[in-house]
Amino acid sequence: MTTHSFPFVMDIPNLDAAPYYHVLDSDQPLQQIRLPSGHVATHLTRYDDCRSFLADPSISRTLCNVEGGPTFLPGPTQPELLLNLDNPAHMRSRATVARAFSKRGVESLREHVRTTTRRNVQRMRDGELAPDLFASVLQDLTSSTVCHILGIPLQDRELFRPWSQIIQSAPPDDIPGIEVAVKASFDYLMDFVRGTRHAEPDGFIRQYVDQRASMDDPLTDEEFVGVLLGILLGGDHNALSVMTKSVYTLLCAPALWTHAQRNREQLPALIEELIRVIPIGKLSAFPRITTQAVSTSRGEIPAGTCVYANVFLANRDPAVFSEPLRINPLREDKAAHIQFGHGIHSCMGPALARLEIGIVLETLIEQLPDMQLDRAPKSLAWINGTVLRRPNELPVRF
């Protein structure tokens, strides 16, 4: 199969979203945009500029997460969340999850992911579950895996998943609804940390809490819950969005699905290519503020400037990726995508996402090789939130 057989991004209905910002007319060397919050931000779109900027330790997320600060969201989010911390606070909190979410660390989840996926696909084949990959397989996988990691009850999914979805996909004017959902999620996790809810002894929550007495500089309850909230949100709905859109893309592109079936040893490369072109939602990163002058390929950015490093467009930089809009699993470009971010605020879950998507695709190839979408792609319901954007159903026939 030649590379010319593979589709372009625009060939997949609804895969791309309209930018969630407005480009401004400006005579400045670097493009200026207006964020949903009304703030003007310098817009970085080149791969090398975005990568260098995100790796710069002088840029600040904390300065953005204030009342009236530059944001894509309705307002500031929990200050203890990893995405809002600057160093050294970020490094201190991130260290608690570094080992658990490393490539070696997530290997302990392989059996859970494989068993859960195979069981649900088989139940769908047997008619016990609806023939909908999203409803019957994917959302159960990501949510049960998060419960498994944290050591919280599976039945609590009916409680916390609606809060998580509101936080990441509610309309931008629903500030009260988002605030209620954030507080409910924070309080729910705090109950496990303080022991008013029962967490399993082999889960991440209990293991950390039980070891705190022997640590030199343990996180406070609030700091630890900030880490847990990131796991609860990202490990479930964020991972689900990337996985759902990856499977949706394969269902819409027979050339890619055929390639996956015939070249199973190349699945990791296919997964990386899907991740490169598929953003989680309408934004690819959060704004930062420079605390000192920063150099770019098109000039210097002064201190005190709000900057949006557009990872989404950086991953489609034609100077780095040949035919950047083609979904090409045989890509020979040397640069790695930065869809998971770069620098201190890079996503903590890439190894888990790769593991889950890989096992899902392997299972579908084995058990549903002839699967097809059972409806026209344009007719599918989507969630179109700011942070989360994905199909909300994947009906299939096989």
C-alpha positions as a Markdown table, in Angstrom:
| # | Residue | x | y | z |
|---|---|---|---|---|
| 1 | Met | 0.0 | 0.0 | 0.0 |
| 2 | Thr | 1.5 | 3.4 | -1.0 |
| 3 | Thr | 1.4 | 6.4 | 1.2 |
| 4 | His | -0.9 | 8.1 | -1.3 |
| 5 | Ser | -3.6 | 5.6 | -0.4 |
| 6 | Phe | -3.8 | 7.1 | 3.1 |
| 7 | Pro | -6.4 | 9.8 | 3.9 |
| 8 | Phe | -6.0 | 13.5 | 4.8 |
| 9 | Val | -7.3 | 14.8 | 8.0 |
| 10 | Met | -10.1 | 16.7 | 6.2 |
| 11 | Asp | -11.3 | 13.4 | 4.7 |
| 12 | Ile | -12.5 | 12.3 | 8.2 |
| 13 | Pro | -15.8 | 14.1 | 8.9 |
| 14 | Asn | -15.8 | 16.3 | 12.0 |
| 15 | Leu | -12.3 | 15.3 | 13.1 |
| 16 | Asp | -11.0 | 18.9 | 13.1 |
| 17 | Ala | -12.6 | 21.7 | 15.1 |
| 18 | Ala | -12.7 | 25.4 | 14.3 |
| 19 | Pro | -10.1 | 27.3 | 16.3 |
| 20 | Tyr | -11.3 | 28.5 | 19.7 |
| 21 | Tyr | -9.6 | 31.9 | 19.3 |
| 22 | His | -9.7 | 34.8 | 16.9 |
| 23 | Val | -6.7 | 35.9 | 14.8 |
| 24 | Leu | -6.1 | 39.6 | 15.0 |
| 25 | Asp | -4.9 | 42.0 | 12.4 |
| 26 | Ser | -1.4 | 43.0 | 13.5 |
| 27 | Asp | 1.8 | 44.4 | 12.2 |
| 28 | Gln | 3.9 | 42.4 | 14.7 |
| 29 | Pro | 6.2 | 39.7 | 13.5 |
| 30 | Leu | 4.4 | 37.1 | 15.6 |
| 31 | Gln | 0.7 | 36.5 | 15.1 |
| 32 | Gln | -1.6 | 37.9 | 17.7 |
| 33 | Ile | -4.9 | 36.2 | 18.8 |
| 34 | Arg | -7.8 | 36.9 | 21.1 |
| 35 | Leu | -8.6 | 34.2 | 23.6 |
| 36 | Pro | -12.2 | 33.5 | 24.7 |
| 37 | Ser | -11.4 | 35.3 | 28.0 |
| 38 | Gly | -10.8 | 38.5 | 25.9 |
| 39 | His | -7.1 | 38.6 | 26.4 |
| 40 | Val | -4.6 | 39.1 | 23.5 |
| 41 | Ala | -2.0 | 36.4 | 23.2 |
| 42 | Thr | 1.1 | 35.9 | 21.1 |
| 43 | His | 0.4 | 32.8 | 18.9 |
| 44 | Leu | 3.3 | 30.3 | 18.4 |
| 45 | Thr | 2.6 | 27.8 | 15.6 |
| 46 | Arg | 6.0 | 26.6 | 14.4 |
| 47 | Tyr | 7.2 | 23.3 | 15.8 |
| 48 | Asp | 10.6 | 24.5 | 17.0 |
| 49 | Asp | 9.2 | 27.6 | 18.6 |
| 50 | Cys | 6.5 | 25.7 | 20.5 |
| 51 | Arg | 8.9 | 23.1 | 21.7 |
| 52 | Ser | 11.5 | 25.6 | 22.9 |
| 53 | Phe | 8.9 | 27.8 | 24.5 |
| 54 | Leu | 7.3 | 24.9 | 26.5 |
| 55 | Ala | 10.7 | 23.8 | 27.7 |
| 56 | Asp | 11.6 | 27.2 | 29.0 |
| 57 | Pro | 11.5 | 27.1 | 32.9 |
| 58 | Ser | 10.9 | 30.9 | 33.0 |
| 59 | Ile | 7.3 | 30.7 | 31.6 |
| 60 | Ser | 4.5 | 30.6 | 34.0 |
| 61 | Arg | 1.1 | 28.8 | 34.2 |
| 62 | Thr | 0.4 | 30.0 | 37.7 |
| 63 | Leu | 0.2 | 33.7 | 36.6 |
| 64 | Cys | -2.6 | 32.8 | 34.2 |
| 65 | Asn | -4.7 | 30.8 | 36.7 |
| 66 | Val | -6.1 | 33.8 | 38.5 |
| 67 | Glu | -9.5 | 35.6 | 38.6 |
| 68 | Gly | -9.7 | 37.5 | 35.3 |
| 69 | Gly | -6.6 | 35.8 | 33.9 |
| 70 | Pro | -6.0 | 34.7 | 30.3 |
| 71 | Thr | -7.8 | 31.4 | 29.7 |
| 72 | Phe | -9.8 | 29.3 | 27.3 |
| 73 | Leu | -12.0 | 28.2 | 30.3 |
| 74 | Pro | -14.8 | 30.1 | 32.1 |
| 75 | Gly | -12.5 | 31.0 | 34.9 |
| 76 | Pro | -9.6 | 29.8 | 37.1 |
| 77 | Thr | -9.3 | 26.1 | 38.0 |
| 78 | Gln | -8.1 | 24.4 | 41.2 |
| 79 | Pro | -4.7 | 26.0 | 42.0 |
| 80 | Glu | -3.4 | 22.6 | 43.2 |
| 81 | Leu | -3.8 | 21.0 | 39.8 |
| 82 | Leu | -0.6 | 20.0 | 38.2 |
| 83 | Leu | -1.4 | 22.0 | 35.0 |
| 84 | Asn | -1.5 | 25.2 | 37.1 |
| 85 | Leu | 1.7 | 24.8 | 39.1 |
| 86 | Asp | 5.1 | 26.3 | 38.3 |
| 87 | Asn | 8.4 | 24.9 | 39.6 |
| 88 | Pro | 9.4 | 24.1 | 42.3 |
| 89 | Ala | 5.8 | 23.2 | 43.3 |
| 90 | His | 5.1 | 21.4 | 40.1 |
| 91 | Met | 8.3 | 19.2 | 40.4 |
| 92 | Arg | 7.4 | 18.3 | 43.9 |
| 93 | Ser | 3.8 | 17.3 | 43.1 |
| 94 | Arg | 4.7 | 15.6 | 39.8 |
| 95 | Ala | 7.3 | 13.4 | 41.6 |
| 96 | Thr | 4.5 | 11.6 | 43.3 |
| 97 | Val | 3.2 | 10.1 | 40.0 |
| 98 | Ala | 6.4 | 9.8 | 38.0 |
| 99 | Arg | 7.0 | 6.2 | 38.7 |
| 100 | Ala | 3.4 | 5.0 | 38.5 |
| 101 | Phe | 2.9 | 6.6 | 35.1 |
| 102 | Ser | 6.2 | 5.7 | 33.6 |
| 103 | Lys | 6.3 | 3.1 | 30.7 |
| 104 | Arg | 7.5 | 0.5 | 33.2 |
| 105 | Gly | 4.9 | 1.6 | 35.8 |
| 106 | Val | 1.9 | 1.2 | 33.5 |
| 107 | Glu | 2.9 | -2.3 | 32.5 |
| 108 | Ser | 1.3 | -3.5 | 35.7 |
| 109 | Leu | -2.0 | -2.4 | 34.1 |
| 110 | Arg | -1.6 | -4.5 | 31.0 |
| 111 | Glu | -3.6 | -7.5 | 32.2 |
| 112 | His | -6.4 | -5.3 | 33.5 |
| 113 | Val | -6.6 | -3.4 | 30.2 |
| 114 | Arg | -6.4 | -6.6 | 28.1 |
| 115 | Thr | -9.0 | -8.5 | 30.1 |
| 116 | Thr | -11.5 | -5.7 | 30.3 |
| 117 | Thr | -11.2 | -5.0 | 26.5 |
| 118 | Arg | -11.5 | -8.6 | 25.4 |
| 119 | Arg | -14.4 | -9.3 | 27.8 |
| 120 | Asn | -16.5 | -6.4 | 26.6 |
| 121 | Val | -15.7 | -7.0 | 22.9 |
| 122 | Gln | -16.8 | -10.6 | 23.3 |
| 123 | Arg | -19.9 | -9.6 | 25.2 |
| 124 | Met | -20.7 | -7.2 | 22.4 |
| 125 | Arg | -20.2 | -10.0 | 19.8 |
| 126 | Asp | -22.5 | -12.3 | 21.8 |
| 127 | Gly | -25.2 | -9.7 | 21.9 |
| 128 | Glu | -25.0 | -9.1 | 25.7 |
| 129 | Leu | -23.9 | -5.5 | 25.1 |
| 130 | Ala | -25.0 | -3.0 | 22.5 |
| 131 | Pro | -23.0 | -3.0 | 19.2 |
| 132 | Asp | -21.5 | 0.3 | 20.1 |
| 133 | Leu | -17.7 | 0.5 | 20.7 |
| 134 | Phe | -17.9 | 3.7 | 22.6 |
| 135 | Ala | -20.7 | 2.7 | 25.0 |
| 136 | Ser | -19.8 | -1.0 | 25.4 |
| 137 | Val | -16.0 | -1.1 | 25.3 |
| 138 | Leu | -14.1 | 2.2 | 25.3 |
| 139 | Gln | -15.7 | 4.2 | 28.1 |
| 140 | Asp | -15.7 | 1.2 | 30.4 |
| 141 | Leu | -12.0 | 0.6 | 29.8 |
| 142 | Thr | -10.8 | 4.1 | 30.6 |
| 143 | Ser | -13.1 | 4.6 | 33.6 |
| 144 | Ser | -12.4 | 1.2 | 35.1 |
| 145 | Thr | -8.6 | 1.7 | 34.6 |
| 146 | Val | -8.7 | 4.9 | 36.6 |
| 147 | Cys | -10.6 | 3.2 | 39.4 |
| 148 | His | -8.0 | 0.4 | 39.3 |
| 149 | Ile | -5.1 | 2.9 | 39.5 |
| 150 | Leu | -6.6 | 5.0 | 42.3 |
| 151 | Gly | -8.1 | 2.1 | 44.2 |
| 152 | Ile | -11.7 | 3.5 | 44.3 |
| 153 | Pro | -14.9 | 1.6 | 43.8 |
| 154 | Leu | -16.1 | 0.8 | 40.3 |
| 155 | Gln | -19.7 | 1.7 | 41.3 |
| 156 | Asp | -18.5 | 5.2 | 42.0 |
| 157 | Arg | -18.2 | 5.9 | 38.3 |
| 158 | Glu | -21.9 | 6.9 | 38.2 |
| 159 | Leu | -21.0 | 9.5 | 40.7 |
| 160 | Phe | -17.8 | 11.1 | 39.5 |
| 161 | Arg | -18.0 | 10.7 | 35.7 |
| 162 | Pro | -20.8 | 13.2 | 35.2 |
| 163 | Trp | -18.7 | 15.7 | 37.3 |
| 164 | Ser | -15.6 | 15.1 | 35.2 |
| 165 | Gln | -17.5 | 15.6 | 31.9 |
| 166 | Ile | -19.1 | 18.8 | 33.1 |
| 167 | Ile | -15.7 | 20.2 | 34.1 |
| 168 | Gln | -14.2 | 19.5 | 30.7 |
| 169 | Ser | -17.1 | 20.0 | 28.3 |
| 170 | Ala | -19.7 | 22.3 | 29.8 |
| 171 | Pro | -20.7 | 25.4 | 27.9 |
| 172 | Pro | -18.4 | 28.3 | 28.7 |
| 173 | Asp | -21.2 | 30.3 | 30.3 |
| 174 | Asp | -22.1 | 27.6 | 32.8 |
| 175 | Ile | -19.6 | 28.9 | 35.4 |
| 176 | Pro | -21.8 | 27.8 | 38.4 |
| 177 | Gly | -22.2 | 24.3 | 37.0 |
| 178 | Ile | -18.5 | 23.9 | 36.5 |
| 179 | Glu | -17.7 | 25.3 | 40.0 |
| 180 | Val | -20.1 | 22.8 | 41.6 |
| 181 | Ala | -18.6 | 19.9 | 39.6 |
| 182 | Val | -15.0 | 20.9 | 40.5 |
| 183 | Lys | -15.9 | 21.2 | 44.2 |
| 184 | Ala | -17.8 | 17.9 | 44.2 |
| 185 | Ser | -14.9 | 16.1 | 42.6 |
| 186 | Phe | -12.3 | 17.7 | 44.9 |
| 187 | Asp | -14.4 | 16.8 | 48.0 |
| 188 | Tyr | -15.0 | 13.3 | 46.8 |
| 189 | Leu | -11.3 | 12.6 | 46.4 |
| 190 | Met | -10.5 | 14.3 | 49.7 |
| 191 | Asp | -12.8 | 11.8 | 51.4 |
| 192 | Phe | -10.5 | 9.0 | 50.3 |
| 193 | Val | -7.4 | 10.8 | 51.4 |
| 194 | Arg | -8.8 | 11.5 | 54.8 |
| 195 | Gly | -10.3 | 8.0 | 55.2 |
| 196 | Thr | -14.0 | 8.9 | 55.3 |
| 197 | Arg | -14.3 | 6.8 | 52.1 |
| 198 | His | -12.6 | 3.5 | 51.7 |
| 199 | Ala | -9.7 | 3.2 | 49.2 |
| 200 | Glu | -8.2 | -0.1 | 48.3 |
| 201 | Pro | -4.8 | -0.7 | 50.0 |
| 202 | Asp | -3.0 | -1.5 | 46.7 |
| 203 | Gly | -4.3 | 1.6 | 45.0 |
| 204 | Phe | -2.4 | 4.8 | 44.4 |
| 205 | Ile | -4.3 | 6.8 | 47.0 |
| 206 | Arg | -3.8 | 4.5 | 49.9 |
| 207 | Gln | -0.2 | 3.7 | 49.1 |
| 208 | Tyr | 0.8 | 7.3 | 49.1 |
| 209 | Val | -1.2 | 8.3 | 52.2 |
| 210 | Asp | 0.2 | 5.3 | 54.1 |
| 211 | Gln | 3.8 | 6.2 | 53.2 |
| 212 | Arg | 3.5 | 10.0 | 54.0 |
| 213 | Ala | 4.8 | 9.6 | 57.6 |
| 214 | Ser | 8.2 | 8.4 | 56.3 |
| 215 | Met | 8.6 | 11.1 | 53.7 |
| 216 | Asp | 10.8 | 14.2 | 54.1 |
| 217 | Asp | 8.5 | 16.6 | 52.4 |
| 218 | Pro | 5.1 | 15.0 | 51.8 |
| 219 | Leu | 2.3 | 16.8 | 49.9 |
| 220 | Thr | -0.5 | 18.3 | 52.0 |
| 221 | Asp | -4.0 | 16.8 | 51.6 |
| 222 | Glu | -5.0 | 19.6 | 49.2 |
| 223 | Glu | -1.8 | 19.2 | 47.1 |
| 224 | Phe | -2.3 | 15.5 | 46.9 |
| 225 | Val | -5.9 | 15.8 | 45.8 |
| 226 | Gly | -4.8 | 18.3 | 43.1 |
| 227 | Val | -2.7 | 15.4 | 41.7 |
| 228 | Leu | -5.5 | 12.9 | 42.1 |
| 229 | Leu | -8.0 | 15.2 | 40.3 |
| 230 | Gly | -5.6 | 15.4 | 37.3 |
| 231 | Ile | -5.5 | 11.6 | 37.2 |
| 232 | Leu | -9.3 | 11.3 | 37.5 |
| 233 | Leu | -9.9 | 13.8 | 34.7 |
| 234 | Gly | -7.1 | 12.9 | 32.3 |
| 235 | Gly | -7.0 | 9.2 | 32.8 |
| 236 | Asp | -10.7 | 8.8 | 32.1 |
| 237 | His | -12.2 | 11.4 | 29.7 |
| 238 | Asn | -9.0 | 12.7 | 28.1 |
| 239 | Ala | -7.8 | 9.2 | 27.3 |
| 240 | Leu | -11.3 | 8.2 | 26.2 |
| 241 | Ser | -11.4 | 11.2 | 23.7 |
| 242 | Val | -8.1 | 10.3 | 22.1 |
| 243 | Met | -9.0 | 6.6 | 21.9 |
| 244 | Thr | -12.5 | 7.2 | 20.6 |
| 245 | Lys | -11.3 | 9.5 | 17.8 |
| 246 | Ser | -8.5 | 7.1 | 16.9 |
| 247 | Val | -10.9 | 4.3 | 16.4 |
| 248 | Tyr | -13.4 | 6.6 | 14.7 |
| 249 | Thr | -10.7 | 7.6 | 12.2 |
| 250 | Leu | -9.9 | 4.0 | 11.4 |
| 251 | Leu | -13.6 | 3.3 | 10.9 |
| 252 | Cys | -13.8 | 6.2 | 8.5 |
| 253 | Ala | -10.7 | 5.3 | 6.6 |
| 254 | Pro | -10.6 | 1.7 | 5.2 |
| 255 | Ala | -7.0 | 2.2 | 4.0 |
| 256 | Leu | -5.8 | 2.8 | 7.5 |
| 257 | Trp | -7.9 | -0.1 | 8.9 |
| 258 | Thr | -6.5 | -2.4 | 6.3 |
| 259 | His | -3.0 | -1.3 | 7.0 |
| 260 | Ala | -3.5 | -2.0 | 10.7 |
| 261 | Gln | -4.7 | -5.5 | 10.0 |
| 262 | Arg | -1.9 | -6.4 | 7.6 |
| 263 | Asn | 0.9 | -4.8 | 9.5 |
| 264 | Arg | 0.3 | -5.4 | 13.2 |
| 265 | Glu | 3.9 | -5.0 | 14.0 |
| 266 | Gln | 3.6 | -1.4 | 12.8 |
| 267 | Leu | 0.7 | -0.5 | 15.2 |
| 268 | Pro | 2.9 | 1.7 | 17.4 |
| 269 | Ala | 3.8 | 3.9 | 14.4 |
| 270 | Leu | 0.1 | 4.1 | 13.4 |
| 271 | Ile | -0.9 | 5.0 | 17.0 |
| 272 | Glu | 1.7 | 7.8 | 17.1 |
| 273 | Glu | 0.5 | 9.2 | 13.7 |
| 274 | Leu | -3.1 | 9.2 | 15.0 |
| 275 | Ile | -2.1 | 10.9 | 18.2 |
| 276 | Arg | -0.1 | 13.5 | 16.2 |
| 277 | Val | -3.1 | 14.8 | 14.2 |
| 278 | Ile | -5.9 | 14.3 | 16.8 |
| 279 | Pro | -6.3 | 16.9 | 19.5 |
| 280 | Ile | -8.3 | 16.1 | 22.7 |
| 281 | Gly | -10.5 | 19.2 | 22.3 |
| 282 | Lys | -10.6 | 22.7 | 20.9 |
| 283 | Leu | -7.4 | 23.7 | 22.6 |
| 284 | Ser | -4.0 | 22.0 | 22.5 |
| 285 | Ala | -2.3 | 23.7 | 25.5 |
| 286 | Phe | -3.1 | 26.3 | 28.1 |
| 287 | Pro | -1.8 | 29.9 | 27.9 |
| 288 | Arg | 1.4 | 30.9 | 29.7 |
| 289 | Ile | 2.9 | 34.2 | 30.7 |
| 290 | Thr | 6.6 | 35.0 | 30.1 |
| 291 | Thr | 8.5 | 36.2 | 33.2 |
| 292 | Gln | 11.5 | 37.3 | 31.1 |
| 293 | Ala | 12.2 | 37.8 | 27.4 |
| 294 | Val | 12.0 | 34.7 | 25.2 |
| 295 | Ser | 13.6 | 34.3 | 21.8 |
| 296 | Thr | 11.7 | 32.7 | 18.9 |
| 297 | Ser | 12.5 | 32.2 | 15.2 |
| 298 | Arg | 10.5 | 35.4 | 14.4 |
| 299 | Gly | 11.8 | 37.7 | 17.1 |
| 300 | Glu | 11.8 | 38.2 | 20.8 |
| 301 | Ile | 8.7 | 38.0 | 23.1 |
| 302 | Pro | 8.9 | 40.5 | 26.0 |
| 303 | Ala | 8.5 | 39.6 | 29.6 |
| 304 | Gly | 4.9 | 39.8 | 30.8 |
| 305 | Thr | 3.4 | 38.6 | 27.5 |
| 306 | Cys | 0.6 | 36.1 | 27.4 |
| 307 | Val | 1.6 | 33.3 | 24.9 |
| 308 | Tyr | -0.4 | 30.4 | 23.4 |
| 309 | Ala | 1.9 | 27.7 | 22.1 |
| 310 | Asn | -0.3 | 25.9 | 19.6 |
| 311 | Val | 0.9 | 22.3 | 19.8 |
| 312 | Phe | -1.9 | 21.3 | 17.4 |
| 313 | Leu | -0.5 | 23.4 | 14.6 |
| 314 | Ala | 3.1 | 22.7 | 15.6 |
| 315 | Asn | 2.3 | 19.0 | 14.9 |
| 316 | Arg | 1.3 | 20.0 | 11.4 |
| 317 | Asp | 4.3 | 22.2 | 10.7 |
| 318 | Pro | 5.2 | 21.5 | 7.0 |
| 319 | Ala | 8.8 | 22.4 | 7.8 |
| 320 | Val | 9.0 | 19.4 | 10.1 |
| 321 | Phe | 6.3 | 16.9 | 8.8 |
| 322 | Ser | 6.0 | 16.2 | 5.1 |
| 323 | Glu | 2.4 | 16.3 | 3.9 |
| 324 | Pro | 1.4 | 17.2 | 7.5 |
| 325 | Leu | -2.3 | 16.8 | 6.9 |
| 326 | Arg | -2.0 | 13.2 | 5.6 |
| 327 | Ile | -2.5 | 10.5 | 8.2 |
| 328 | Asn | 0.5 | 8.5 | 7.2 |
| 329 | Pro | 1.6 | 5.5 | 9.4 |
| 330 | Leu | 4.6 | 5.0 | 7.2 |
| 331 | Arg | 5.9 | 8.5 | 8.0 |
| 332 | Glu | 9.7 | 8.8 | 8.0 |
| 333 | Asp | 10.0 | 12.3 | 9.5 |
| 334 | Lys | 12.5 | 12.3 | 12.3 |
| 335 | Ala | 10.8 | 14.7 | 14.7 |
| 336 | Ala | 8.5 | 13.3 | 17.3 |
| 337 | His | 5.0 | 14.9 | 17.8 |
| 338 | Ile | 4.4 | 17.0 | 20.9 |
| 339 | Gln | 0.7 | 16.2 | 21.3 |
| 340 | Phe | 1.4 | 15.2 | 24.9 |
| 341 | Gly | 3.1 | 18.6 | 25.5 |
| 342 | His | 6.7 | 19.3 | 26.3 |
| 343 | Gly | 8.6 | 20.5 | 29.3 |
| 344 | Ile | 7.4 | 20.4 | 32.8 |
| 345 | His | 3.7 | 20.4 | 31.8 |
| 346 | Ser | 3.9 | 17.5 | 29.5 |
| 347 | Cys | 1.0 | 15.1 | 30.0 |
| 348 | Met | 1.7 | 12.4 | 32.7 |
| 349 | Gly | -0.3 | 9.7 | 30.9 |
| 350 | Pro | 1.3 | 9.1 | 27.4 |
| 351 | Ala | 2.5 | 5.6 | 28.4 |
| 352 | Leu | -1.0 | 4.6 | 29.6 |
| 353 | Ala | -2.7 | 6.1 | 26.5 |
| 354 | Arg | -0.4 | 4.1 | 24.2 |
| 355 | Leu | -0.9 | 0.9 | 26.2 |
| 356 | Glu | -4.7 | 1.3 | 26.1 |
| 357 | Ile | -5.0 | 2.2 | 22.4 |
| 358 | Gly | -2.6 | -0.5 | 21.4 |
| 359 | Ile | -4.5 | -3.2 | 23.2 |
| 360 | Val | -7.9 | -1.9 | 21.9 |
| 361 | Leu | -6.6 | -2.0 | 18.3 |
| 362 | Glu | -5.0 | -5.5 | 18.7 |
| 363 | Thr | -8.3 | -6.8 | 20.2 |
| 364 | Leu | -10.5 | -5.3 | 17.5 |
| 365 | Ile | -8.2 | -6.7 | 14.7 |
| 366 | Glu | -8.4 | -10.2 | 16.3 |
| 367 | Gln | -12.1 | -10.2 | 17.2 |
| 368 | Leu | -13.8 | -7.8 | 14.8 |
| 369 | Pro | -11.7 | -7.7 | 11.7 |
| 370 | Asp | -14.7 | -6.9 | 9.4 |
| 371 | Met | -16.2 | -4.2 | 11.6 |
| 372 | Gln | -17.7 | -1.1 | 10.0 |
| 373 | Leu | -19.5 | 2.0 | 11.2 |
| 374 | Asp | -23.2 | 1.2 | 11.2 |
| 375 | Arg | -24.2 | 4.8 | 10.4 |
| 376 | Ala | -22.9 | 7.6 | 8.3 |
| 377 | Pro | -20.1 | 9.4 | 10.1 |
| 378 | Lys | -21.7 | 12.8 | 9.8 |
| 379 | Ser | -24.8 | 11.5 | 11.6 |
| 380 | Leu | -22.9 | 10.6 | 14.8 |
| 381 | Ala | -23.5 | 12.6 | 18.0 |
| 382 | Trp | -20.4 | 14.5 | 19.3 |
| 383 | Ile | -19.4 | 16.1 | 22.5 |
| 384 | Asn | -18.1 | 19.5 | 21.5 |
| 385 | Gly | -16.6 | 20.9 | 24.7 |
| 386 | Thr | -13.5 | 23.1 | 25.1 |
| 387 | Val | -11.3 | 20.5 | 26.6 |
| 388 | Leu | -13.1 | 17.4 | 25.4 |
| 389 | Arg | -14.3 | 16.9 | 21.8 |
| 390 | Arg | -15.2 | 13.4 | 20.6 |
| 391 | Pro | -17.9 | 11.2 | 19.1 |
| 392 | Asn | -20.3 | 10.1 | 21.8 |
| 393 | Glu | -21.2 | 6.9 | 20.0 |
| 394 | Leu | -19.5 | 4.4 | 17.7 |
| 395 | Pro | -22.2 | 2.1 | 16.4 |
| 396 | Val | -20.7 | -0.8 | 14.4 |
| 397 | Arg | -21.8 | -3.9 | 12.5 |
| 398 | Phe | -19.7 | -7.0 | 12.2 |
